[in-house]
Amino acid sequence: MKDNLLASIDKYLEDKTAILGIGNMLRGDDQLGPLLISRLQGKTRARLFDCSEVPENYIRPIIESKPETIIMVDASDWGGRAGELRIIKNEEIKYSGFSTHNAPLRIFCDFLKQELPLANIIIIGVQVGRRELMQPLSLEVEAALNKLVDFFIGYR
């Protein structure tokens, strides 16, 4: 069964969906985004982009794929419980510490919206629990990652 958050974005999964994983593979729970993309390879019809810490480097390929929906997944911090999923509104990024990529992520979203004005842009944040260098995912974020993988694999 899908949780309410994932069920709320199900309607946006179109024939042309791009999933962007954002994060740093060396910083504990921040590796969530790239790990999601890695685990989805060959298992979903969505176009996958492992953006690491530099989503702006993928602007051209994303735009050229002409997605109807862009879903960004990033480890975030809003003071929730570790592993909690949340839809983050683009305007929230400007004023708070949702992501380790705050200013660039906001600019990135604004640019995508300008270039693809009809595209739905959805940011899924997963509350971090651990950010130390060279650490694996926390158990809570691993569970959230598994939930996201199962959800997106269902999009075939």
C-alpha angles and dihedrals in degrees: 000000000000119000118240095259094054092042088056092059096040090090090060095057100108134170088271108047125152120201116200121196113203126188152080118281091208100055113075112245092008088080089072096101098050091042090053091054091047093051093047096053108128093358103088136040092229118110106251127214123184097202096172108189095329111064089159088070088066099051096106097048091045093050092045090054087061096216121195089204129028117196117190119194118197138159105249142180123223097140096266126133117288112273095019113144122221138171106235119206115226091235091057092061092067096062107032145043100258095134140024085233098054108147097032092045091053092048090045092053092047091051093049090050090051093050096039104030095169095049121107109232116201125179117200113196123195115201110243122229101177129031104165119130118265095009126132123239116288114251091250094053091044088056091049090049091052090050091052093047091051091048096050094042085059087062099085 
